[in-house]
Each structure stands twice: as structure tokens, then as C-alpha cells.
Amino acid sequence: MEDSEIIDLYWKRDESAIQETDHKYHRYCFSIADHIIDSHEDAEECVNDTWLNTWNAIPPERPSMFQTWLGKVCRNLSINVYEKMHAQKRGSGETETAADELADVLSNGMDSEKELDAVYLKDSINAFLSQQDQQARIFFVQRYWYMLSVKEIAKENHTGESRVKMSLLRTRNKLKEYLMEEGFAV
């Protein structure tokens, strides 16, 4: 079933929309959640919460890129679960490691006064990534969006871990320079 047809089912409040979404995107969303949380049971719960949030958001929303929209919902839910699980003990896990790697580039805290800056920051990062070569973009997105480990990125891209690490380091350094030129305090 096409995404537009699934979205139409949500707009009609037809419960089969959830089944169709699950059938088409379960593996995709589960992969996102599982890489972040590293717990099959909790990842499954995040996927189910993604379907619930989708049901509650459509309508009034009508996502133009449904798969990407679902991935973002699932990712945000998974990060929230991860943070709750690790509130007492910080440490292992790729989510924390990936966040630490970007800590020198991006500010962690965000209050209501900075929401507009967050939109501008997102647009600036997207513009920056569009200027990078394809391999650097792939590594960056796999690491900082999908929270894959360096080892997983290397395996998936048939390359060495050191190449991935070096590419990520160079991309972070370039991003830092780019954001400073754009007027962000880093």
C-alpha cells in the first residue's frame, strides 16, 4: 500500500491504518529503536508507541515523507526511553557515546527562548551535510541519527573502523567551523 493511501486511512480514522503502517514500517522503526535502546522488548514498545503517536497526530498532520516522519517519531520516543533508563547511571551505550561526540559541536541545553535557534540550527546542519561528500553524509547520519556504532557503520559500508572514525572526526570538525561561521556559539 502506498504511503498516501495509508495516510488517507488515518484521516478517515480507519484502524487498519495502524496495521498497514506496522506491516510496511515495523522493521524500519524497530531497527531505529533497537539501535538506540538496545533492548528488544523496549524497542518493540517504542514501535507500538510510534503507531499510537501517529494515530494521535494524523489528522491534523499530513506528512509528506511518511517513512522519514515515522522514523523521527520513533527516534524521539526511543531517545526518551533511553534517557529514562540511564538517568541514574550514565555510561555504556552508543546513544550516550554519539551524544558525547557531538557535545563539543552542539549545545545540550535548550530552553523555550532557543526554540527558534533550534530550527535555524537544524537547517544549518542540513545545509552543511548537503555540502559534504556522500560517504561522509552516510557515516554522519548512521552515527548521529540512527546511533549505529562505528563497528556497525564499518561493517554496513564494507570499510575499516579507522576510516569511519576519521571521517566522523573530520565531519564534526568541519561542522564546528561551519556553525561558528553561521553565528552559533560552539
N, CA, C and O of each residue as an XYZ file, in Angstrom:
744
protein
N       0.846     -1.175      0.000
C       0.000      0.000      0.000
C       0.891      1.237      0.000
O       1.899      1.285      0.705
N       0.520      2.218     -0.781
C       1.284      3.462     -0.871
C       1.100      4.291      0.398
O       0.075      4.201      1.075
N       2.118      5.101      0.704
C       2.055      5.936      1.898
C       0.845      6.856      1.894
O       0.190      7.028      2.923
N       0.545      7.444      0.753
C      -0.603      8.363      0.672
C      -1.906      7.641      1.012
O      -2.802      8.226      1.621
N      -2.009      6.378      0.622
C      -3.206      5.600      0.939
C      -3.284      5.306      2.442
O      -4.365      5.333      3.030
N      -2.135      5.027      3.051
C      -2.103      4.787      4.498
C      -2.502      6.060      5.245
O      -3.284      6.009      6.194
N      -1.970      7.183      4.818
C      -2.305      8.460      5.461
C      -3.789      8.756      5.298
O      -4.419      9.267      6.223
N      -4.357      8.443      4.136
C      -5.796      8.632      3.931
C      -6.593      7.793      4.924
O      -7.631      8.235      5.416
N      -6.114      6.582      5.222
C      -6.791      5.748      6.214
C      -6.772      6.415      7.595
O      -7.764      6.377      8.323
N      -5.637      7.024      7.947
C      -5.582      7.752      9.221
C      -6.593      8.897      9.223
O      -7.297      9.112     10.210
N      -6.659      9.621      8.118
C      -7.592     10.746      8.033
C      -9.042     10.267      8.146
O      -9.892     10.990      8.666
N      -9.323      9.081      7.673
C     -10.674      8.511      7.764
C     -10.916      7.874      9.136
O     -12.019      7.412      9.426
N      -9.867      7.855      9.981
C      -9.900      7.231     11.304
C     -10.191      5.729     11.197
O     -10.884      5.144     12.029
N      -9.639      5.138     10.152
C      -9.774      3.707      9.913
C      -8.618      3.005     10.632
O      -7.450      3.253     10.333
N      -8.953      2.132     11.576
C      -7.931      1.478     12.389
C      -7.004      0.569     11.583
O      -5.937      0.190     12.067
N      -7.395      0.222     10.376
C      -6.500     -0.585      9.541
C      -5.243      0.196      9.148
O      -4.266     -0.391      8.684
N      -5.269      1.525      9.334
C      -4.087      2.343      9.055
C      -2.915      1.891      9.910
O      -1.776      1.855      9.445
N      -3.196      1.547     11.160
C      -2.134      1.101     12.067
C      -1.564     -0.229     11.593
O      -0.349     -0.427     11.608
N      -2.424     -1.129     11.177
C      -1.961     -2.432     10.683
C      -1.117     -2.267      9.423
O      -0.080     -2.913      9.271
N      -1.568     -1.399      8.525
C      -0.815     -1.167      7.288
C       0.537     -0.517      7.580
O       1.547     -0.853      6.961
N       0.542      0.403      8.517
C       1.800      1.059      8.904
C       2.754      0.038      9.506
O       3.940      0.007      9.178
N       2.220     -0.794     10.389
C       3.041     -1.821     11.021
C       3.580     -2.802      9.982
O       4.747     -3.193     10.033
N       2.744     -3.186      9.064
C       3.160     -4.140      8.025
C       4.295     -3.571      7.176
O       5.241     -4.282      6.837
N       4.196     -2.296      6.839
C       5.170     -1.690      5.930
C       6.425     -1.174      6.643
O       7.518     -1.224      6.080
N       6.275     -0.674      7.888
C       7.388      0.037      8.519
C       7.845     -0.538      9.859
O       8.653      0.084     10.549
N       7.347     -1.701     10.233
C       7.748     -2.264     11.530
C       9.256     -2.492     11.598
O       9.896     -2.079     12.565
N       9.821     -3.130     10.607
C      11.255     -3.444     10.612
C      12.097     -2.163     10.680
O      13.081     -2.098     11.418
N      11.703     -1.154      9.906
C      12.415      0.124      9.863
C      12.404      0.794     11.245
O      13.456      1.173     11.760
N      11.233      0.934     11.831
C      11.123      1.595     13.133
C      11.762      0.764     14.240
O      12.396      1.318     15.139
N      11.606     -0.545     14.189
C      12.220     -1.398     15.202
C      13.742     -1.261     15.153
O      14.395     -1.218     16.196
N      14.300     -1.194     13.965
C      15.747     -1.048     13.821
C      16.231      0.246     14.470
O      17.254      0.254     15.155
N      15.506      1.330     14.257
C      15.874      2.612     14.869
C      15.836      2.485     16.391
O      16.800      2.825     17.077
N      14.717      1.996     16.904
C      14.545      1.900     18.357
C      15.560      0.952     18.981
O      16.128      1.257     20.030
N      15.789     -0.179     18.356
C      16.696     -1.181     18.920
C      18.133     -0.672     18.965
O      18.862     -0.985     19.907
N      18.558      0.106     17.968
C      19.917      0.642     17.985
C      20.090      1.674     19.090
O      21.179      1.810     19.646
N      19.044      2.389     19.407
C      19.148      3.413     20.439
C      19.029      2.803     21.828
O      19.832      3.105     22.711
N      18.034      1.949     22.023
C      17.732      1.425     23.352
C      18.523      0.159     23.676
O      18.893     -0.064     24.829
N      18.783     -0.663     22.671
C      19.490     -1.929     22.847
C      18.737     -2.880     23.771
O      19.333     -3.574     24.595
N      17.414     -2.896     23.615
C      16.554     -3.808     24.361
C      15.378     -4.134     23.453
O      14.592     -3.252     23.109
N      15.256     -5.400     23.065
C      14.210     -5.781     22.124
C      12.813     -5.477     22.655
O      11.956     -5.003     21.909
N      12.581     -5.743     23.926
C      11.255     -5.502     24.495
C      10.922     -4.015     24.498
O       9.824     -3.621     24.105
N      11.869     -3.191     24.940
C      11.637     -1.747     24.974
C      11.543     -1.163     23.570
O      10.776     -0.230     23.330
N      12.325     -1.714     22.641
C      12.247     -1.252     21.253
C      10.872     -1.555     20.668
O      10.293     -0.732     19.959
N      10.360     -2.734     20.970
C       9.023     -3.109     20.493
C       7.969     -2.165     21.066
O       7.032     -1.771     20.371
N       8.129     -1.812     22.323
C       7.195     -0.874     22.945
C       7.270      0.506     22.284
O       6.248      1.167     22.100
N       8.482      0.935     21.930
C       8.640      2.219     21.235
C       7.951      2.193     19.872
O       7.341      3.179     19.457
N       8.054      1.063     19.183
C       7.388      0.942     17.881
C       5.879      1.059     18.076
O       5.209      1.772     17.328
N       5.343      0.364     19.074
C       3.910      0.458     19.339
C       3.508      1.876     19.731
O       2.452      2.356     19.319
N       4.341      2.549     20.523
C       4.066      3.940     20.875
C       4.138      4.846     19.647
O       3.425      5.846     19.561
N       5.003      4.489     18.700
C       5.079      5.246     17.449
C       3.753      5.174     16.715
O       3.271      6.175     16.186
N       3.162      3.979     16.684
C       1.873      3.839     15.996
C       0.796      4.662     16.718
O      -0.038      5.297     16.072
N       0.816      4.649     18.055
C      -0.156      5.421     18.827
C       0.019      6.921     18.575
O      -0.957      7.636     18.350
N       1.260      7.386     18.614
C       1.525      8.803     18.349
C       1.121      9.191     16.936
O       0.638     10.299     16.703
N       1.319      8.281     16.000
C       0.922      8.536     14.619
C      -0.594      8.663     14.537
O      -1.113      9.568     13.883
N      -1.296      7.760     15.198
C      -2.763      7.798     15.223
C      -3.256      9.130     15.801
O      -4.221      9.711     15.305
N      -2.581      9.605     16.857
C      -2.986     10.848     17.505
C      -2.591     12.096     16.717
O      -3.208     13.148     16.883
N      -1.582     11.994     15.870
C      -1.083     13.168     15.144
C      -1.730     13.352     13.769
O      -1.793     14.466     13.248
N      -2.209     12.248     13.186
C      -2.809     12.318     11.844
C      -4.290     12.026     11.983
O      -4.604     10.921     12.424
N      -5.213     12.878     11.663
C      -5.016     14.304     11.407
C      -4.701     15.059     12.700
O      -4.871     14.483     13.774
N      -4.273     16.256     12.656
C      -4.293     17.232     11.576
C      -3.062     17.177     10.665
O      -3.084     17.741      9.571
N      -1.987     16.504     11.104
C      -0.793     16.471     10.249
C      -1.019     15.588      9.038
O      -1.799     14.637      9.075
N      -0.320     15.924      7.962
C      -0.306     15.101      6.758
C       1.144     15.085      6.274
O       1.536     15.890      5.429
N       1.944     14.147      6.828
C       3.380     14.112      6.491
C       3.601     13.871      5.003
O       2.976     13.001      4.396
N       4.500     14.659      4.436
C       4.799     14.489      3.013
C       5.771     13.334      2.781
O       5.735     12.690      1.733
N       6.636     13.074      3.757
C       7.576     11.950      3.670
C       7.299     11.058      4.868
O       7.938     11.191      5.912
N       6.346     10.149      4.716
C       5.802      9.363      5.814
C       6.863      8.523      6.513
O       6.909      8.492      7.743
N       7.709      7.845      5.758
C       8.734      6.994      6.369
C       9.673      7.820      7.239
O       9.978      7.428      8.365
N      10.125      8.938      6.739
C      11.021      9.810      7.495
C      10.320     10.343      8.735
O      10.911     10.408      9.813
N       9.071     10.720      8.578
C       8.278     11.236      9.694
C       8.144     10.166     10.782
O       8.327     10.456     11.964
N       7.825      8.934     10.384
C       7.722      7.830     11.343
C       9.059      7.593     12.048
O       9.103      7.378     13.260
N      10.145      7.635     11.275
C      11.476      7.440     11.848
C      11.793      8.484     12.900
O      12.395      8.176     13.929
N      11.389      9.717     12.644
C      11.644     10.792     13.599
C      10.834     10.575     14.874
O      11.358     10.742     15.975
N       9.574     10.208     14.737
C       8.734      9.941     15.909
C       9.337      8.805     16.727
O       9.478      8.914     17.945
N       9.689      7.723     16.058
C      10.239      6.552     16.741
C      11.575      6.885     17.406
O      11.832      6.469     18.536
N      12.404      7.621     16.715
C      13.715      8.005     17.254
C      13.550      8.841     18.514
O      14.222      8.586     19.514
N      12.666      9.835     18.483
C      12.455     10.693     19.644
C      11.913      9.899     20.831
O      12.351     10.099     21.964
N      10.971      9.007     20.577
C      10.444      8.160     21.648
C      11.550      7.274     22.228
O      11.645      7.102     23.443
N      12.369      6.725     21.359
C      13.448      5.833     21.797
C      14.488      6.574     22.622
O      14.978      6.048     23.622
N      14.823      7.773     22.218
C      15.787      8.565     22.992
C      15.215      8.890     24.364
O      15.937      8.862     25.361
N      13.918      9.199     24.422
C      13.278      9.458     25.727
C      13.357      8.230     26.627
O      13.659      8.347     27.815
N      13.089      7.060     26.068
C      13.170      5.821     26.847
C      14.609      5.585     27.301
O      14.851      5.225     28.454
N      15.550      5.786     26.399
C      16.963      5.601     26.732
C      17.364      6.515     27.889
O      18.031      6.082     28.829
N      16.953      7.780     27.813
C      17.323      8.729     28.862
C      16.716      8.337     30.202
O      17.360      8.491     31.240
N      15.491      7.836     30.195
C      14.876      7.380     31.444
C      15.622      6.170     32.000
O      15.835      6.070     33.209
N      16.018      5.252     31.121
C      16.718      4.050     31.550
C      18.085      4.372     32.133
O      18.568      3.654     33.009
N      18.714      5.441     31.659
C      20.081      5.754     32.058
C      20.180      7.031     32.886
O      21.258      7.613     33.002
N      19.081      7.462     33.450
C      19.095      8.694     34.239
C      20.002      8.573     35.453
O      20.690      9.534     35.799
N      20.019      7.432     36.099
C      20.828      7.232     37.291
C      22.274      6.912     36.955
O      23.197      7.391     37.615
N      22.462      6.105     35.932
C      23.819      5.669     35.620
C      24.158      5.982     34.172
O      23.653      5.339     33.252
N      24.999      6.953     33.983
C      25.470      7.292     32.648
C      26.594      6.331     32.301
O      27.310      5.851     33.180
N      26.739      6.058     31.029
C      27.860      5.183     30.697
C      27.710      4.517     29.370
O      27.634      5.189     28.341
N      27.664      3.194     29.364
C      27.735      2.424     28.141
C      26.552      2.706     27.241
O      25.530      3.236     27.677
N      26.707      2.346     25.982
C      25.643      2.527     25.013
C      26.037      3.528     23.956
O      26.693      4.532     24.236
N      25.631      3.245     22.748
C      26.007      4.092     21.624
C      25.313      5.441     21.638
O      25.865      6.420     21.137
N      24.114      5.514     22.202
C      23.408      6.792     22.232
C      24.194      7.803     23.038
O      24.381      8.939     22.601
N      24.652      7.405     24.203
C      25.428      8.302     25.048
C      26.762      8.650     24.385
O      27.188      9.804     24.419
N      27.417      7.668     23.788
C      28.690      7.900     23.127
C      28.527      8.858     21.960
O      29.313      9.793     21.809
N      27.511      8.633     21.133
C      27.274      9.508     19.984
C      26.958     10.925     20.444
O      27.434     11.890     19.845
N      26.167     11.061     21.493
C      25.841     12.386     22.016
C      27.090     13.072     22.553
O      27.270     14.274     22.360
N      27.949     12.318     23.221
C      29.193     12.883     23.734
C      30.091     13.384     22.609
O      30.740     14.421     22.745
N      30.128     12.655     21.507
C      30.966     13.047     20.381
C      30.540     14.389     19.806
O      31.377     15.171     19.355
N      29.247     14.654     19.822
C      28.741     15.916     19.280
C      28.678     17.022     20.326
O      28.354     18.162     19.994
N      28.978     16.709     21.571
C      28.852     17.690     22.648
C      29.717     18.921     22.408
O      29.320     20.028     22.773
N      30.897     18.753     21.801
C      31.768     19.894     21.536
C      31.216     20.779     20.428
O      31.589     21.947     20.315
N      30.339     20.228     19.621
C      29.812     20.972     18.487
C      28.459     21.605     18.809
O      28.209     22.754     18.443
N      27.597     20.873     19.482
C      26.243     21.335     19.749
C      26.014     21.509     21.238
O      26.570     20.774     22.054
N      25.209     22.467     21.578
C      24.845     22.702     22.971
C      23.806     21.688     23.400
O      22.880     21.398     22.642
N      23.937     21.136     24.613
C      22.978     20.162     25.122
C      21.685     20.811     25.597
O      20.601     20.308     25.302
N      21.779     21.915     26.325
C      20.601     22.521     26.923
C      19.808     23.333     25.924
O      20.367     23.978     25.037
N      18.479     23.291     26.084
C      17.638     24.094     25.219
C      16.446     24.560     26.038
O      15.751     23.746     26.646
N      16.206     25.878     26.058
C      15.032     26.373     26.732
C      14.099     26.988     25.698
O      14.403     26.998     24.505
N      12.981     27.493     26.152
C      11.969     27.994     25.225
C      12.481     29.155     24.384
O      12.024     29.341     23.257
N      13.419     29.939     24.905
C      13.961     31.069     24.153
C      14.821     30.614     22.984
O      15.063     31.388     22.058
N      15.279     29.389     23.014
C      16.183     28.909     21.969
C      15.494     28.040     20.928
O      16.159     27.485     20.054
N      14.179     27.913     21.003
C      13.475     27.047     20.057
C      13.640     27.520     18.615
O      13.828     26.707     17.710
N      13.569     28.818     18.406
C      13.751     29.348     17.063
C      15.169     29.072     16.570
O      15.370     28.732     15.405
N      16.155     29.220     17.463
C      17.532     28.894     17.110
C      17.677     27.421     16.747
O      18.482     27.066     15.885
N      16.896     26.561     17.407
C      16.958     25.121     17.119
C      16.525     24.840     15.688
O      17.115     23.996     15.014
N      15.509     25.536     15.224
C      15.051     25.375     13.835
C      16.157     25.835     12.888
O      16.465     25.159     11.906
N      16.748     26.986     13.189
C      17.835     27.502     12.363
C      19.039     26.558     12.397
O      19.698     26.346     11.379
N      19.319     25.998     13.570
C      20.421     25.042     13.711
C      20.173     23.809     12.840
O      21.070     23.355     12.130
N      18.964     23.276     12.897
C      18.624     22.102     12.085
C      18.827     22.408     10.602
O      19.414     21.612      9.869
N      18.338     23.560     10.173
C      18.501     23.947      8.769
C      19.974     24.117      8.406
O      20.398     23.754      7.309
N      20.743     24.668      9.329
C      22.177     24.863      9.085
C      22.904     23.527      8.978
O      23.767     23.356      8.118
N      22.557     22.573      9.853
C      23.193     21.251      9.797
C      22.829     20.561      8.481
O      23.688     19.951      7.844
N      21.568     20.654      8.076
C      21.157     20.063      6.807
C      21.902     20.690      5.636
O      22.335     19.990      4.721
N      22.050     22.012      5.668
C      22.787     22.697      4.604
C      24.249     22.249      4.596
O      24.826     22.011      3.535
N      24.840     22.136      5.780
C      26.217     21.673      5.894
C      26.368     20.269      5.309
O      27.274     20.016      4.515
N      25.478     19.362      5.704
C      25.577     17.980      5.233
C      25.397     17.886      3.720
O      26.002     17.031      3.073
N      24.576     18.753      3.163
C      24.375     18.716      1.710
C      25.653     19.091      0.952
O      25.790     18.778     -0.231
N      26.578     19.756      1.629
C      27.847     20.147      1.005
C      28.929     19.080      1.150
O      29.993     19.187      0.541
N      28.662     18.058      1.950
C      29.660     17.014      2.189
C      29.536     15.908      1.143
O      28.493     15.759      0.507
N      30.602     15.139      0.973
C      30.526     14.034      0.024
C      29.575     12.965      0.576
O      29.295     12.921      1.774
N      29.093     12.121     -0.311
C      28.073     11.137      0.032
C      28.508     10.219      1.178
O      27.720      9.948      2.085
N      29.734      9.748      1.145
C      30.200      8.818      2.177
C      30.216      9.477      3.548
O      29.803      8.861      4.531
N      30.682     10.710      3.630
C      30.714     11.429      4.906
C      29.293     11.633      5.439
O      29.053     11.497      6.638
N      28.356     11.957      4.552
C      26.951     12.122      4.962
C      26.380     10.818      5.498
O      25.703     10.797      6.526
N      26.663      9.731      4.790
C      26.145      8.423      5.215
C      26.681      8.074      6.590
O      25.912      7.687      7.470
N      27.985      8.202      6.793
C      28.579      7.900      8.096
C      27.957      8.769      9.184
O      27.600      8.275     10.253
N      27.829     10.067      8.906
C      27.316     11.018      9.885
C      25.875     10.675     10.285
O      25.548     10.646     11.471
N      25.036     10.422      9.314
C      23.633     10.111      9.594
C      23.512      8.769     10.312
O      22.725      8.631     11.248
N      24.288      7.785      9.875
C      24.222      6.485     10.546
C      24.662      6.597     12.003
O      24.106      5.929     12.874
N      25.639      7.424     12.262
C      26.151      7.565     13.627
C      25.238      8.417     14.501
O      24.896      8.023     15.616
N      24.846      9.583     13.997
C      24.179     10.546     14.859
C      22.666     10.581     14.703
O      21.989     11.219     15.509
N      22.125      9.929     13.714
C      20.672      9.811     13.614
C      20.226      8.414     14.033
O      19.338      8.259     14.871
N      20.861      7.388     13.432
C      20.479      6.014     13.735
C      21.237      5.429     14.921
O      20.922      4.333     15.386
N      22.236      6.162     15.410
C      23.010      5.769     16.592
C      23.720      4.424     16.416
O      23.839      3.659     17.373
N      24.182      4.139     15.221
C      24.941      2.922     14.991
C      26.337      3.078     15.578
O      26.868      4.186     15.654
N      26.915      1.982     15.985
C      28.290      2.019     16.477
C      29.232      2.155     15.281
O      28.847      1.896     14.141
N      30.454      2.562     15.555
C      31.460      2.677     14.496
C      31.651      1.321     13.820
O      31.788      1.239     12.600
N      31.660      0.280     14.611
C      31.828     -1.080     14.075
C      30.690     -1.435     13.114
O      30.928     -2.002     12.048
N      29.454     -1.099     13.494
C      28.308     -1.395     12.627
C      28.355     -0.587     11.336
O      28.029     -1.100     10.266
N      28.760      0.675     11.438
C      28.870      1.522     10.243
C      29.918      0.951      9.299
O      29.696      0.866      8.091
N      31.064      0.558      9.854
C      32.138     -0.009      9.030
C      31.667     -1.281      8.339
O      31.915     -1.474      7.148
N      31.000     -2.134      9.071
C      30.516     -3.394      8.501
C      29.489     -3.144      7.404
O      29.549     -3.750      6.334
N      28.542     -2.243      7.681
C      27.481     -1.966      6.714
C      28.013     -1.319      5.436
O      27.441     -1.500      4.361
N      29.102     -0.570      5.553
C      29.657      0.141      4.399
C      30.905     -0.535      3.831
O      31.572      0.018      2.957
N      31.219     -1.729      4.330
C      32.350     -2.518      3.827
C      33.649     -1.712      3.836
O      34.354     -1.619      2.831
N      33.942     -1.132      5.005
C      35.159     -0.348      5.150
C      35.719     -0.574      6.548
O      35.114     -1.267      7.365
N      36.865      0.010      6.813
C      37.500     -0.163      8.114
C      36.968      0.815      9.157
O      36.502      1.907      8.832
N      37.049      0.398     10.410
C      36.596      1.245     11.506
C      37.397      2.541     11.576
O      36.843      3.600     11.872
N      38.691      2.461     11.306
C      39.518      3.667     11.389
C      39.087      4.701     10.347
O      39.137      5.903     10.606
N      38.665      4.235      9.173
C      38.180      5.159      8.140
C      36.899      5.849      8.606
O      36.720      7.047      8.389
N      36.018      5.093      9.241
C      34.774      5.664      9.752
C      35.075      6.684     10.837
O      34.535      7.790     10.820
N      35.938      6.318     11.783
C      36.286      7.228     12.876
C      36.887      8.527     12.343
O      36.531      9.617     12.791
N      37.797      8.400     11.386
C      38.454      9.584     10.848
C      37.451     10.457     10.090
O      37.476     11.682     10.213
N      36.583      9.839      9.321
C      35.563     10.593      8.590
C      34.648     11.340      9.556
O      34.340     12.513      9.343
N      34.215     10.661     10.618
C      33.340     11.309     11.600
C      34.050     12.470     12.297
O      33.455     13.526     12.511
N      35.315     12.274     12.650
C      36.083     13.336     13.289
C      36.199     14.547     12.365
O      35.958     15.681     12.779
N      36.565     14.298     11.132
C      36.704     15.408     10.173
C      35.369     16.113      9.939
O      35.316     17.339      9.852
N      34.310     15.344      9.841
C      32.990     15.938      9.608
C      32.565     16.771     10.817
O      32.035     17.870     10.651
N      32.791     16.265     12.027
C      32.459     17.048     13.227
C      33.266     18.341     13.267
O      32.724     19.396     13.594
N      34.560     18.272     12.936
C      35.399     19.474     12.940
C      34.914     20.480     11.899
O      34.847     21.679     12.170
N      34.579     19.988     10.710
C      34.049     20.878      9.672
C      32.715     21.482     10.107
O      32.450     22.660      9.868
N      31.883     20.667     10.745
C      30.584     21.148     11.219
C      30.776     22.246     12.258
O      30.060     23.247     12.249
N      31.732     22.058     13.143
C      32.003     23.073     14.169
C      32.399     24.396     13.527
O      31.890     25.452     13.902
N      33.304     24.335     12.561
C      33.724     25.545     11.849
C      32.540     26.181     11.123
O      32.352     27.397     11.174
N      31.754     25.362     10.454
C      30.606     25.851      9.696
C      29.608     26.553     10.623
O      29.110     27.631     10.297
N      29.320     25.949     11.768
C      28.359     26.533     12.690
C      28.876     27.838     13.289
O      28.107     28.769     13.529
N      30.178     27.896     13.527
C      30.760     29.147     14.027
C      30.612     30.248     12.977
O      30.310     31.394     13.311
N      30.824     29.898     11.713
C      30.659     30.888     10.635
C      29.200     31.323     10.513
O      28.917     32.453     10.116
N      28.278     30.428     10.853
C      26.850     30.737     10.787
C      26.379     31.531     11.997
O      25.219     31.941     12.058
N      27.278     31.753     12.969
C      26.944     32.572     14.116
C      26.513     31.800     15.359
O      26.028     32.397     16.320
N      26.683     30.491     15.348
C      26.346     29.703     16.532
C      27.524     29.694     17.488
O      28.678     29.633     17.064
N      27.232     29.755     18.770
C      28.281     29.643     19.790
C      28.506     28.159     20.040
O      27.613     27.461     20.523
N      29.703     27.679     19.710
C      30.024     26.262     19.899
C      31.208     26.100     20.819
O      31.625     24.976     21.098
